Amino acid sequence: MSPILATAGLSMLGAQYLAMVCALPPVIIAEVIVARNMLRVSTVRAAVALIPANLVSTVIGFPLLWLLLFVIQGAVGAGCIPRHSGFFSRAYEVTVQAPWLIPHGRDLNWMVPVASLYLLIPAFFASVFVERWICSGFWGDLSKYRRRQFSWYAHFVSYGVLVASVAAYYTFRVKFG
């Protein structure tokens, strides 16, 4: 790591955004399958709603969510937490500093994947609501209850794919990288 980067910290938007864009196809496929089975809609009707919904939540929603979390991090002074060397101190820091990790040298090897997983929690809730709102425009003939039920279930499935992808990527990177 260069001396400049060593003191700048790490934006998790940059670290995670490309991975989220790359994960879009399997996430959309998983949600289309869930929509077909749960809502009994055609593959085309499911895809016509879910492709723009996922694009909006990933391309616009996640960066806006990251910005909100970054502002909150700054407002609560999470970037100014005294640096301690213990594991539990680092675990706390990675939680409150997930949007922008303060540099910790070699600890970034485990802090980046943990922050990636942590950021999936608020992203999950944001995408449930954003995508449900967008899909409602396409599936207005379906009951609100069915759309709500689908949204939660589909996101449990698609975020399961994301969690497994993050875990597999970092496991592979640690083992072979």
Short mmCIF file of the C-alpha atoms (twelve columns), coordinates in Angstrom:
data_MODEL
# 
_entry.id   MODEL 
# 
loop_
_atom_site.group_PDB 
_atom_site.id 
_atom_site.type_symbol 
_atom_site.label_atom_id 
_atom_site.label_alt_id 
_atom_site.label_comp_id 
_atom_site.label_asym_id 
_atom_site.label_seq_id 
_atom_site.Cartn_x 
_atom_site.Cartn_y 
_atom_site.Cartn_z 
_atom_site.pdbx_PDB_model_num 
ATOM 1   C CA . MET A 1   0.000   0.000   0.000   1 
ATOM 2   C CA . SER A 2   1.382   3.410   -0.884  1 
ATOM 3   C CA . PRO A 3   2.054   5.906   1.943   1 
ATOM 4   C CA . ILE A 4   -0.672  8.192   0.618   1 
ATOM 5   C CA . LEU A 5   -3.293  5.443   0.571   1 
ATOM 6   C CA . ALA A 6   -2.172  4.191   3.953   1 
ATOM 7   C CA . THR A 7   -3.455  7.350   5.631   1 
ATOM 8   C CA . ALA A 8   -6.446  8.098   3.402   1 
ATOM 9   C CA . GLY A 9   -8.698  5.251   4.406   1 
ATOM 10  C CA . LEU A 10  -10.779 3.129   2.084   1 
ATOM 11  C CA . SER A 11  -14.129 4.056   0.593   1 
ATOM 12  C CA . MET A 12  -16.270 0.950   0.652   1 
ATOM 13  C CA . LEU A 13  -18.347 2.442   -2.158  1 
ATOM 14  C CA . GLY A 14  -15.352 1.981   -4.431  1 
ATOM 15  C CA . ALA A 15  -14.489 -1.398  -2.964  1 
ATOM 16  C CA . GLN A 16  -18.006 -2.820  -3.196  1 
ATOM 17  C CA . TYR A 17  -19.673 -1.076  -6.117  1 
ATOM 18  C CA . LEU A 18  -18.040 -3.032  -8.940  1 
ATOM 19  C CA . ALA A 19  -18.828 -6.288  -7.162  1 
ATOM 20  C CA . MET A 20  -22.477 -5.280  -6.815  1 
ATOM 21  C CA . VAL A 21  -22.703 -4.388  -10.508 1 
ATOM 22  C CA . CYS A 22  -21.105 -7.735  -11.431 1 
ATOM 23  C CA . ALA A 23  -23.574 -9.532  -9.160  1 
ATOM 24  C CA . LEU A 24  -26.590 -7.965  -10.899 1 
ATOM 25  C CA . PRO A 25  -27.202 -10.758 -13.441 1 
ATOM 26  C CA . PRO A 26  -27.362 -13.617 -10.883 1 
ATOM 27  C CA . VAL A 27  -29.423 -11.449 -8.513  1 
ATOM 28  C CA . ILE A 28  -31.911 -10.582 -11.260 1 
ATOM 29  C CA . ILE A 29  -32.119 -14.227 -12.357 1 
ATOM 30  C CA . ALA A 30  -32.777 -15.334 -8.769  1 
ATOM 31  C CA . GLU A 31  -35.509 -12.718 -8.314  1 
ATOM 32  C CA . VAL A 32  -37.125 -13.563 -11.675 1 
ATOM 33  C CA . ILE A 33  -37.285 -17.221 -10.647 1 
ATOM 34  C CA . VAL A 34  -38.858 -16.262 -7.321  1 
ATOM 35  C CA . ALA A 35  -41.381 -13.984 -9.091  1 
ATOM 36  C CA . ARG A 36  -42.342 -16.714 -11.554 1 
ATOM 37  C CA . ASN A 37  -42.912 -19.228 -8.783  1 
ATOM 38  C CA . MET A 38  -44.395 -16.970 -6.144  1 
ATOM 39  C CA . LEU A 39  -46.438 -14.511 -8.182  1 
ATOM 40  C CA . ARG A 40  -47.211 -16.858 -11.065 1 
ATOM 41  C CA . VAL A 41  -46.112 -14.295 -13.661 1 
ATOM 42  C CA . SER A 42  -44.289 -15.030 -16.890 1 
ATOM 43  C CA . THR A 43  -40.524 -14.812 -17.108 1 
ATOM 44  C CA . VAL A 44  -40.822 -11.795 -19.404 1 
ATOM 45  C CA . ARG A 45  -43.246 -9.967  -17.090 1 
ATOM 46  C CA . ALA A 46  -40.996 -10.657 -14.112 1 
ATOM 47  C CA . ALA A 47  -37.869 -9.509  -15.968 1 
ATOM 48  C CA . VAL A 48  -39.523 -6.362  -17.334 1 
ATOM 49  C CA . ALA A 49  -40.182 -5.230  -13.749 1 
ATOM 50  C CA . LEU A 50  -37.116 -6.600  -11.989 1 
ATOM 51  C CA . ILE A 51  -34.400 -5.455  -14.401 1 
ATOM 52  C CA . PRO A 52  -35.148 -1.721  -14.023 1 
ATOM 53  C CA . ALA A 53  -35.896 -2.144  -10.309 1 
ATOM 54  C CA . ASN A 54  -32.503 -3.759  -9.688  1 
ATOM 55  C CA . LEU A 55  -30.687 -1.274  -11.920 1 
ATOM 56  C CA . VAL A 56  -32.162 1.668   -10.026 1 
ATOM 57  C CA . SER A 57  -31.451 0.174   -6.607  1 
ATOM 58  C CA . THR A 58  -27.857 -0.681  -7.578  1 
ATOM 59  C CA . VAL A 59  -26.828 2.239   -9.785  1 
ATOM 60  C CA . ILE A 60  -28.623 5.000   -7.857  1 
ATOM 61  C CA . GLY A 61  -29.832 3.504   -4.579  1 
ATOM 62  C CA . PHE A 62  -26.608 1.995   -3.257  1 
ATOM 63  C CA . PRO A 63  -24.452 5.104   -3.852  1 
ATOM 64  C CA . LEU A 64  -27.113 7.284   -2.177  1 
ATOM 65  C CA . LEU A 65  -27.335 4.858   0.738   1 
ATOM 66  C CA . TRP A 66  -23.536 4.841   1.029   1 
ATOM 67  C CA . LEU A 67  -23.524 8.658   1.038   1 
ATOM 68  C CA . LEU A 68  -26.141 8.731   3.809   1 
ATOM 69  C CA . LEU A 69  -24.145 6.217   5.876   1 
ATOM 70  C CA . PHE A 70  -20.947 8.190   5.256   1 
ATOM 71  C CA . VAL A 71  -22.613 11.404  6.463   1 
ATOM 72  C CA . ILE A 72  -23.885 9.580   9.556   1 
ATOM 73  C CA . GLN A 73  -20.385 8.177   10.132  1 
ATOM 74  C CA . GLY A 74  -18.976 11.691  9.997   1 
ATOM 75  C CA . ALA A 75  -21.743 13.146  12.168  1 
ATOM 76  C CA . VAL A 76  -21.167 10.655  14.973  1 
ATOM 77  C CA . GLY A 77  -17.410 11.060  14.708  1 
ATOM 78  C CA . ALA A 78  -16.746 7.455   13.745  1 
ATOM 79  C CA . GLY A 79  -13.640 8.524   11.861  1 
ATOM 80  C CA . CYS A 80  -12.175 9.892   15.080  1 
ATOM 81  C CA . ILE A 81  -12.464 6.763   17.190  1 
ATOM 82  C CA . PRO A 82  -9.242  6.191   19.123  1 
ATOM 83  C CA . ARG A 83  -7.313  3.357   17.517  1 
ATOM 84  C CA . HIS A 84  -6.931  0.293   19.692  1 
ATOM 85  C CA . SER A 85  -5.178  -2.903  18.798  1 
ATOM 86  C CA . GLY A 86  -7.617  -5.489  20.160  1 
ATOM 87  C CA . PHE A 87  -9.849  -7.600  17.945  1 
ATOM 88  C CA . PHE A 88  -13.085 -6.375  19.573  1 
ATOM 89  C CA . SER A 89  -12.005 -2.751  19.129  1 
ATOM 90  C CA . ARG A 90  -11.337 -3.427  15.445  1 
ATOM 91  C CA . ALA A 91  -14.660 -5.248  15.090  1 
ATOM 92  C CA . TYR A 92  -16.447 -2.237  16.571  1 
ATOM 93  C CA . GLU A 93  -14.533 0.121   14.308  1 
ATOM 94  C CA . VAL A 94  -15.341 -1.850  11.165  1 
ATOM 95  C CA . THR A 95  -19.022 -1.668  12.107  1 
ATOM 96  C CA . VAL A 96  -19.227 2.085   12.655  1 
ATOM 97  C CA . GLN A 97  -16.706 2.874   9.918   1 
ATOM 98  C CA . ALA A 98  -18.128 0.559   7.266   1 
ATOM 99  C CA . PRO A 99  -18.741 3.304   4.667   1 
ATOM 100 C CA . TRP A 100 -15.174 4.629   4.922   1 
ATOM 101 C CA . LEU A 101 -12.657 2.380   6.644   1 
ATOM 102 C CA . ILE A 102 -9.909  4.131   8.539   1 
ATOM 103 C CA . PRO A 103 -6.541  2.567   7.576   1 
ATOM 104 C CA . HIS A 104 -5.338  -0.271  9.772   1 
ATOM 105 C CA . GLY A 105 -2.644  -1.829  7.617   1 
ATOM 106 C CA . ARG A 106 -2.901  -5.603  7.510   1 
ATOM 107 C CA . ASP A 107 -6.211  -5.567  9.390   1 
ATOM 108 C CA . LEU A 108 -7.840  -4.314  6.180   1 
ATOM 109 C CA . ASN A 109 -7.503  -7.906  4.898   1 
ATOM 110 C CA . TRP A 110 -10.378 -8.951  7.160   1 
ATOM 111 C CA . MET A 111 -12.000 -5.536  7.697   1 
ATOM 112 C CA . VAL A 112 -12.921 -5.048  4.026   1 
ATOM 113 C CA . PRO A 113 -14.923 -8.300  3.743   1 
ATOM 114 C CA . VAL A 114 -16.594 -7.674  7.104   1 
ATOM 115 C CA . ALA A 115 -17.503 -4.104  6.081   1 
ATOM 116 C CA . SER A 116 -18.802 -5.462  2.749   1 
ATOM 117 C CA . LEU A 117 -21.087 -7.873  4.579   1 
ATOM 118 C CA . TYR A 118 -22.143 -5.203  7.074   1 
ATOM 119 C CA . LEU A 119 -23.103 -2.785  4.289   1 
ATOM 120 C CA . LEU A 120 -25.357 -5.457  2.791   1 
ATOM 121 C CA . ILE A 121 -27.677 -5.085  5.809   1 
ATOM 122 C CA . PRO A 122 -28.863 -1.508  5.129   1 
ATOM 123 C CA . ALA A 123 -28.651 -2.195  1.371   1 
ATOM 124 C CA . PHE A 124 -31.059 -5.107  1.856   1 
ATOM 125 C CA . PHE A 125 -33.717 -2.913  3.457   1 
ATOM 126 C CA . ALA A 126 -33.229 -0.070  0.979   1 
ATOM 127 C CA . SER A 127 -33.537 -2.389  -2.016  1 
ATOM 128 C CA . VAL A 128 -36.633 -4.125  -0.599  1 
ATOM 129 C CA . PHE A 129 -38.480 -0.810  -0.477  1 
ATOM 130 C CA . VAL A 130 -37.082 0.786   -3.650  1 
ATOM 131 C CA . GLU A 131 -37.605 -2.296  -5.798  1 
ATOM 132 C CA . ARG A 132 -41.084 -2.954  -4.370  1 
ATOM 133 C CA . TRP A 133 -42.064 0.614   -5.226  1 
ATOM 134 C CA . ILE A 134 -40.763 0.258   -8.798  1 
ATOM 135 C CA . CYS A 135 -42.318 -3.180  -9.306  1 
ATOM 136 C CA . SER A 136 -45.678 -1.868  -8.088  1 
ATOM 137 C CA . GLY A 137 -45.846 0.198   -11.261 1 
ATOM 138 C CA . PHE A 138 -45.474 -2.961  -13.335 1 
ATOM 139 C CA . TRP A 139 -47.561 -5.254  -11.151 1 
ATOM 140 C CA . GLY A 140 -50.395 -2.975  -10.099 1 
ATOM 141 C CA . ASP A 141 -52.902 -5.750  -10.784 1 
ATOM 142 C CA . LEU A 142 -51.343 -7.933  -8.073  1 
ATOM 143 C CA . SER A 143 -52.399 -7.459  -4.487  1 
ATOM 144 C CA . LYS A 144 -50.278 -5.246  -2.265  1 
ATOM 145 C CA . TYR A 145 -49.887 -8.164  0.148   1 
ATOM 146 C CA . ARG A 146 -48.472 -10.455 -2.582  1 
ATOM 147 C CA . ARG A 147 -46.068 -7.755  -3.785  1 
ATOM 148 C CA . ARG A 148 -44.881 -7.118  -0.224  1 
ATOM 149 C CA . GLN A 149 -44.481 -10.820 0.499   1 
ATOM 150 C CA . PHE A 150 -42.581 -11.327 -2.774  1 
ATOM 151 C CA . SER A 151 -40.289 -8.381  -2.106  1 
ATOM 152 C CA . TRP A 152 -39.136 -9.706  1.257   1 
ATOM 153 C CA . TYR A 153 -38.756 -13.296 0.091   1 
ATOM 154 C CA . ALA A 154 -36.993 -12.427 -3.175  1 
ATOM 155 C CA . HIS A 155 -34.497 -10.241 -1.333  1 
ATOM 156 C CA . PHE A 156 -33.732 -12.949 1.201   1 
ATOM 157 C CA . VAL A 157 -32.877 -15.155 -1.778  1 
ATOM 158 C CA . SER A 158 -30.934 -12.527 -3.752  1 
ATOM 159 C CA . TYR A 159 -29.020 -11.251 -0.715  1 
ATOM 160 C CA . GLY A 160 -28.214 -14.858 0.104   1 
ATOM 161 C CA . VAL A 161 -26.555 -14.932 -3.322  1 
ATOM 162 C CA . LEU A 162 -24.679 -11.707 -2.480  1 
ATOM 163 C CA . VAL A 163 -23.506 -12.926 0.937   1 
ATOM 164 C CA . ALA A 164 -22.335 -16.213 -0.592  1 
ATOM 165 C CA . SER A 165 -20.557 -14.291 -3.377  1 
ATOM 166 C CA . VAL A 166 -18.742 -11.996 -0.931  1 
ATOM 167 C CA . ALA A 167 -17.755 -14.950 1.253   1 
ATOM 168 C CA . ALA A 168 -16.551 -16.994 -1.730  1 
ATOM 169 C CA . TYR A 169 -14.609 -14.078 -3.233  1 
ATOM 170 C CA . TYR A 170 -12.734 -13.232 -0.047  1 
ATOM 171 C CA . THR A 171 -12.162 -16.880 0.834   1 
ATOM 172 C CA . PHE A 172 -10.675 -17.453 -2.632  1 
ATOM 173 C CA . ARG A 173 -8.649  -14.247 -2.368  1 
ATOM 174 C CA . VAL A 174 -7.204  -15.182 1.030   1 
ATOM 175 C CA . LYS A 175 -6.464  -18.763 0.013   1 
ATOM 176 C CA . PHE A 176 -5.052  -18.111 -3.464  1 
ATOM 177 C CA . GLY A 177 -4.422  -14.363 -3.559  1 
# 
